[in-house]
Amino acid sequence: MKFKDIEFNTYYKKYPDAKGYFGKYGGSYVSPELQVAMNEIADAYHTICKSRKFINELRRIRTEFQGRPTPISHLERLSDKIGTGVQLYVKREDLNHTGAHKLNHCMGEVLLAKFMGKKKVIAETGAGQHGVALATAAAYFGLKCDIYMGAVDIRKQAPNVARMKILGANVIEVTEGLATLKEAVDAAFIAYRNEYKDAIYCIGSVMGPHPFPLMVRDFQAVVGIEAREQFVGMTGELPDAVVACVGGGSNAIGIFSGFLNDPVDIYGVEPLGRGAEMGDHAASLTYGEEGIMHGFNSIMLKDDQGQPAPVYSVASGLDYPSSGPEHAFLRDIGRVKYDVIGDEEAIDAFFELSRMEGIIPALESSHAVAYAMKLANTMGKGSILVNLSGRGDKDMDYIIENYGIR
């Protein structure tokens, strides 16, 4: 199946299907005991997502608590410096409360947990933005919160660890394996398996067993809905290209969802890290193959034994050996092009955006900014909209210590 075979006017009614599949990707590959919990979550979500009370409450929270809608900013000075005539714009999810897009789905997931009568939320985090967002949502609704985080990421993201603890979350250090995002997900799944009757696992991206890729996409779609309306309002036309970084892929799916049915080129940017050798990157859609991990079927990086390969990225939120199943589907049908940006390019973009526009981006978002700058150099005219998925406060100490001030 290819893009031309998809009727995008009905795309969201068809994908995922009732079993959570986007084509051959997705599904739910968990134990029978956990499948009961997944079914409970799916039933509750399909009930509550049609409820006027739930929808109105989520809208109120977004307006009064999150500060939505977030604006679009024209990067005029950076566009002029590139000098091709292509104009760069950014959707400012860094201005969403807690500093990233993650709160969009965390408030929805914890509101669902409250509806289900759960007493605790459990999650993993890499860069810490999902952990902070979930800790914020848990504090808002009065639920307990356990956050599993790799020891490496705890050292890299000390400001976010402090924020989670201040918000009342229990931050649990994971030391197994590479002690990064994949191991944090492993630990969170084990904890959820033991506590699913009283807790809900709030997955941090459009991955995991069904219904999480569906739920997180639906909650993040607000980014694309806002961005499309705002961009047309600002410029009178659609952007020529939309760009977002992709790890698990929640911010990307969020903004892509507003433009899938439009004549707009869409680019997902994966982390090339130090290079293309195994263990030096986390570009699963570029270098991976079909495989099952953490309860879903997608494209993943595998080692010689067919197990999840070691991965690396300077951006803690991108160092995961797979990607959301919808991204794998959109790649296969040719609707979204997935490409890579390495550490050095991302660091350069971090400083360039900071100095040219007064916006300090998250390292994750810096990958998308770097790619948009490269793309602008290949285009003779037009406009590019980048999802600036988060702010860089969390990364500053790490960058200064390891890269200095450029």
C-alpha positions, 0 to 999 in steps of 0.5 A, a space after each residue: 500500500 502506498 500514499 496514493 491508495 490512502 483516503 486521508 479524509 477518512 484516515 483517522 477513522 480507519 487507522 488504527 483498526 479495532 486491534 490497534 494496527 496501522 497496517 501491519 504495525 502496532 497491536 498489543 503484545 503483552 501477557 494475558 494478564 496485562 491484556 485485561 488491563 489494556 482492554 480496560 484502558 481502551 474501553 475507558 478511553 473510548 467511553 470518555 473521549 466521546 464525553 462532552 464533560 471530558 472534552 470540555 474539561 480537557 479544553 478548560 485545562 489546556 486554556 487555563 492551566 497549560 497556556 494553549 494555544 501556543 503561538 507560531 513564531 517567524 524566525 526572520 533573522 535566522 531565515 535571512 542568515 540562511 539567505 535562500 528566501 525560504 522562511 522558517 517558522 516554529 510552533 512554540 511547544 516550548 511555551 506550553 506549561 512545563 516547557 514541552 509538548 508532553 503535558 498535552 497527553 499527560 493531562 489527558 492520561 491522568 484525567 482518564 486515570 481519575 475516571 477509572 478510579 486509579 490511585 497512582 500513575 507510572 511512567 518512564 522518562 528519558 529527557 525528563 520532560 515526560 516525567 515532569 509533565 506527568 508529575 505535574 498532572 498527578 499533582 494537579 489531580 491528586 494522584 501518586 506518581 512513580 517515574 522510572 529514569 535511567 541513571 545516565 539520564 538522571 545525571 544528564 537531566 538534573 534540573 528535570 529530576 529536581 522538578 519531578 521531586 519538587 512536584 511530589 513524584 517518586 523518581 526511581 533510578 534504573 541502573 540495568 543495561 545502558 541505563 537510558 530510556 529503553 531500560 526505564 521503559 523495561 522497569 516501568 512495565 515490570 512495575 505496572 505488571 505488579 500494580 495495574 489494578 490500582 495504577 495506570 501506566 502513562 506511556 510517554 509517546 505514541 508507542 507501546 501496546 494498543 490503545 496508547 499509540 491511539 490515545 497519545 496521538 489523539 491528545 497530541 493532535 491539538 498541536 497540528 490543529 492549532 498549527 494549521 489554523 495559525 499558519 494559514 492565519 499568519 501567511 494566507 497559505 499552508 507551509 511547504 514543509 513541516 519538520 519534527 524530531 522523532 524518537 518515540 514520535 509523539 510531538 511529530 505525530 501531533 503536528 503531522 496530524 494537522 497536515 496529512 491531508 494537505 499538499 505539504 511535504 512532511 519530514 521526521 528527523 531521527 538522531 544519527 548521534 555519532 554516526 551510522 555504526 550500531 550503538 552510535 545512533 538511535 535512527 530506527 526508521 532509517 536503519 532498523 527492521 520490523 520487530 516487537 518490543 515493549 508490547 508493539 510491533 514497529 521498526 526497531 534496531 536489532 543486535 546480532 541476536 535479534 534483541 533491541 540494539 544499544 542506542 545513543 543520542 546526545 538528546 536523551 528523549 530520542 535514544 530509544 531503539 524503536 519508534 511509534 507504529 504510526 510512524 513506521 506506517 507513514 514511512 512505508 506508504 511514503 507520506 512522511 520522509 524520515 531522515 537523520 541529523 547527527 549530534 554536532 549538527 544538533 548542537 550547532 542548531 542549538 546555539 544558532 537558534 539561541 543567538 539568532 532568535 533568543 529561543 533556547 531549544 531542547 536538544 531533541 527539538 534542535 535536531 528538527 531545527 538543524 534539518 530545517 536549516 539544511 532543507 532551506 538550503 535546498 529549496 529555492 523558495 517557500 516556507 518551513 514549519 518546525 515543531 519546537 517540541 521543548 525548551 532547552 533549560 534542561 540541557 544547558 548544564 550538559 552542553 556547557 560541560 561537554 561542548 562549551 560555549 560556541 
